[in-house]
Amino acid sequence: MAVVMGCVGVHADEPVIRNLEESKYCMEMGDFSMVIDAGKGGKILSFKCQDMEVISQSPMRETFGSTFWTSPQKEWNWPPVQEYDKMPYAVEEKEGALVMTSQVSERLKYRIRKSFATDKKDHAFVITYSIINESDTTRRVAPWEITRVPNEEGLIFFDAPVEGITPAGLMAFEAEHGASWYRSDATESNRKINADGRGWLAYKNKNLLLVKKFQDLKPSEPAPNEAEIQVYVNRGKTYIELESQGAYTELKPHESLSWTVRWYLLPDSSPVEPSEQLLQNVKKVIE
């Protein structure tokens, strides 16, 4: 794999959690860092290798950072639930992890908990999301992570057949090397696709490769009209959302579910185009 040499061999450093100004916290593992803002819905604002950023930094509303919602969306429609997406989270440190807990949604009666940790051996940032049913009724819900990245000569790919991506033909996915690949483009309309993947989703932009690993779902396991993998492209050349969902789960009163996503950030100076080598680089991380 072609790499940016300044980021090689730095994972040996012990992970560190630092409190930045106000409600922001930084988790560092060598030259890799993740910044989370407890005051803004526990959003991940930044994920870097040294000074190279992979997360969208747009100042516009709803176009930056990585957030978490409950699925299916039809239960709340739009805008996102304030208690999960924008309101402050309580913060505590537990055994090397940064744990953030939301208020209870007045409308849906769920509480969200996010645990941010690092796995030095696996070279991963590990995020475990929990949904807690604070109501007095049995509910069904699924976890949903939404990560916004720049729409600038990026490449998104995952393990799924192009013919299974819906709606068919909405985005120009290519089938190469046993995976589906999408080269970012711009139109005057918003677009979103659904796919049944194999438990991972990757994004290549400039000299960085972001890989996310999560539970591989059967086609019947996502929430109604949702999917294990979703990609949303905003109109124009603004931002893209990398989305993954966990299983649609029944929760009795005061029960909870937990769902983990492992984030990997790999320095990679290879061309931003589909290749067998790029796919193998991902498989080395997730297997």
C-alpha positions in Angstrom: 0.0 0.0 0.0 1.3 3.4 -0.8 1.4 5.5 2.3 2.1 9.0 3.7 5.2 8.2 5.7 4.5 10.7 8.5 1.7 8.5 9.7 3.4 5.2 9.7 4.3 3.4 12.9 2.6 5.9 15.2 0.0 3.5 16.6 2.4 2.3 19.3 1.7 5.4 21.4 -0.6 5.0 24.4 -4.1 6.4 23.7 -4.9 9.8 25.4 -8.1 11.6 26.2 -7.9 15.4 26.4 -10.6 17.9 27.4 -10.4 20.8 24.9 -12.3 24.1 25.3 -15.8 24.0 26.5 -17.5 20.7 25.7 -15.0 19.3 23.2 -12.9 16.2 23.9 -10.1 14.7 21.9 -9.0 11.1 21.7 -5.5 10.6 20.4 -3.7 7.4 19.4 -0.3 8.4 18.0 -0.8 10.7 15.1 -4.5 9.8 14.9 -7.1 11.9 16.6 -10.9 12.1 17.0 -12.7 15.2 18.4 -16.2 14.8 19.9 -18.4 17.7 21.0 -20.6 16.7 23.9 -22.3 20.0 23.8 -23.6 19.4 20.2 -25.3 16.1 20.4 -22.1 14.1 21.0 -21.1 14.6 17.4 -17.7 13.5 16.0 -16.4 16.8 14.6 -13.0 15.6 13.3 -11.1 12.4 12.5 -7.5 13.0 11.5 -4.1 11.6 10.7 -1.8 14.4 11.7 -3.3 17.4 9.9 -5.2 15.4 7.3 -9.0 15.5 7.9 -11.5 13.0 6.6 -14.8 14.5 8.1 -16.7 17.3 6.5 -15.9 20.6 8.1 -18.6 22.6 6.4 -20.0 25.4 8.7 -23.5 25.0 7.3 -26.2 23.4 9.4 -26.7 19.6 9.0 -23.6 19.3 6.8 -20.7 18.5 9.2 -19.5 15.8 11.6 -20.8 12.3 12.4 -24.0 11.8 14.3 -26.4 9.0 15.4 -30.1 8.6 15.0 -32.7 5.9 15.6 -34.2 4.0 12.7 -36.7 3.8 11.0 -36.7 7.5 10.0 -40.5 7.4 9.4 -41.0 7.5 13.2 -39.6 11.0 13.4 -39.3 12.1 9.7 -37.4 15.5 9.8 -35.6 17.4 11.4 -33.4 15.0 13.5 -34.5 14.4 17.1 -32.9 17.3 19.1 -32.0 15.3 22.2 -29.9 12.9 20.1 -28.5 15.2 17.4 -28.0 18.7 18.9 -28.6 18.9 22.7 -25.8 18.5 25.3 -24.8 15.0 26.4 -23.5 14.2 29.9 -19.9 13.1 29.9 -17.8 10.7 32.0 -14.6 8.7 31.6 -14.7 5.0 32.3 -11.8 2.6 32.0 -10.1 4.5 29.2 -13.4 5.2 27.4 -15.2 8.5 26.9 -18.9 7.9 27.6 -21.6 10.4 26.5 -25.3 10.1 27.4 -28.2 12.1 26.0 -31.3 13.3 27.5 -34.5 11.3 27.0 -36.4 12.3 23.9 -39.7 13.7 24.9 -41.3 12.4 21.7 -39.7 8.9 21.3 -38.8 8.1 24.9 -35.3 6.8 24.0 -32.0 7.7 25.6 -28.8 7.5 23.6 -25.4 6.5 25.0 -22.1 6.7 23.0 -18.9 5.1 24.2 -15.7 6.2 22.5 -12.6 4.0 23.0 -9.5 3.0 21.2 -8.0 -0.5 20.4 -4.3 0.0 20.1 -3.7 -3.6 19.0 -6.3 -3.4 16.2 -5.4 0.3 15.4 -9.0 1.2 15.7 -11.2 3.8 17.2 -14.2 1.9 18.7 -17.6 3.5 19.0 -20.4 1.6 20.8 -23.9 3.1 20.6 -26.7 2.2 23.0 -30.4 2.9 22.7 -32.3 2.7 26.0 -36.0 2.4 26.0 -37.2 4.7 28.7 -40.9 4.2 28.0 -43.4 1.9 29.6 -44.1 0.1 26.3 -42.3 -2.5 24.2 -40.7 -0.8 21.1 -38.8 -1.8 18.0 -35.8 0.3 16.9 -32.5 0.1 15.1 -29.2 2.0 15.5 -28.1 4.3 12.7 -24.7 6.1 12.3 -24.4 9.0 9.8 -20.9 10.4 8.9 -20.6 13.4 6.6 -17.6 13.6 4.4 -16.6 16.1 1.7 -17.9 15.6 -1.9 -14.6 16.3 -3.6 -13.1 13.6 -5.9 -13.9 10.9 -3.3 -14.5 7.2 -3.8 -17.0 5.1 -1.8 -17.0 1.3 -2.0 -18.5 -1.7 -0.2 -19.1 -5.4 -0.8 -22.5 -5.7 -2.5 -23.7 -6.4 -6.0 -24.5 -3.3 -8.1 -27.8 -4.9 -9.2 -28.9 -5.0 -5.6 -28.5 -1.3 -4.9 -31.8 0.6 -4.8 -33.1 2.7 -6.4 -31.5 1.2 -9.5 -29.5 3.7 -11.6 -29.9 6.6 -9.2 -26.1 6.9 -8.6 -23.4 5.7 -11.0 -22.0 2.7 -9.1 -19.5 0.5 -10.9 -19.0 -3.2 -10.4 -15.2 -3.9 -10.2 -13.0 -6.4 -8.3 -16.0 -8.0 -6.6 -17.3 -4.7 -5.0 -19.5 -1.7 -5.8 -17.7 1.6 -6.3 -19.0 5.2 -6.5 -16.9 8.1 -7.7 -18.3 11.3 -6.2 -20.1 13.6 -8.6 -22.4 16.5 -8.5 -26.0 17.1 -9.6 -28.8 19.5 -8.8 -30.8 17.0 -6.8 -30.3 15.0 -3.6 -29.8 11.3 -4.0 -29.8 8.3 -1.6 -29.3 4.6 -2.1 -29.7 1.4 0.0 -27.6 -1.7 -0.1 -27.2 -5.0 1.6 -23.5 -5.0 2.3 -21.1 -7.3 4.2 -20.4 -5.4 7.3 -18.0 -2.7 6.1 -18.0 0.6 4.2 -15.0 2.5 2.9 -14.3 6.0 1.6 -11.1 7.1 -0.2 -10.3 10.8 -0.5 -6.9 12.3 -1.3 -4.3 10.6 0.9 -6.7 9.0 3.4 -8.8 5.8 3.4 -11.6 5.6 6.0 -12.9 2.1 6.8 -15.9 1.3 9.0 -16.6 -2.2 10.3 -20.0 -3.1 11.8 -22.4 -6.0 12.1 -23.2 -7.8 8.8 -27.0 -8.0 8.6 -29.2 -10.4 6.8 -31.6 -8.7 4.3 -34.5 -9.2 6.8 -32.8 -7.6 9.7 -32.8 -3.8 9.1 -35.8 -1.6 10.0 -38.6 -1.4 7.5 -37.6 0.5 4.3 -34.1 0.9 5.6 -30.8 -0.9 4.9 -27.5 -2.0 6.4 -25.6 0.5 4.1 -26.9 3.8 2.8 -25.2 6.6 0.9 -26.7 10.1 0.7 -25.3 12.7 -1.8 -26.4 16.2 -1.2 -27.1 18.4 -4.2 -24.1 20.2 -5.7 -20.5 19.5 -4.7 -21.2 19.9 -0.9 -21.1 16.7 1.2 -21.9 13.0 1.3 -23.3 10.9 4.1 -21.8 7.5 4.8 -24.6 5.6 6.7 -24.8 2.2 8.3 -27.5 0.6 10.4 -27.8 -2.2 12.9 -30.6 -4.8 13.4 -34.2 -3.8 14.1 -34.6 -4.9 17.7 -37.4 -5.3 20.1 -36.9 -3.5 23.4 -39.1 -4.0 26.4 -39.5 -1.1 28.9 -36.0 0.0 30.2 -34.2 -2.5 28.0 -31.3 -1.4 25.8 -29.4 -2.5 22.7 -25.7 -1.9 21.9 -24.1 -1.7 18.5 -20.4 -1.2 17.7 -18.7 0.5 14.8 -14.9 0.2 14.4 -13.3 3.2 12.6 -9.9 2.8 10.8 -8.1 5.6 9.2 -5.3 4.5 6.8 -2.8 6.8 5.1 -3.0 5.9 1.4 -1.5 7.9 -1.5 -2.7 5.6 -4.3 -4.9 6.9 -7.0 -8.6 7.6 -6.1 -9.9 4.9 -8.4 -11.2 1.3 -8.1 -8.4 -1.2 -7.7 -7.8 -4.7 -6.4 -5.0 -3.3 -4.2 -7.3 -0.8 -2.5 -9.9 -3.5 -1.8 -7.2 -5.8 -0.4 -6.0 -2.9 1.9 -9.6 -2.8 3.3 -9.8 -6.6 3.8 -6.5 -6.6 5.7 -8.1 -4.3 8.2 -11.4 -5.9 8.6 -10.4 -9.6 8.6 
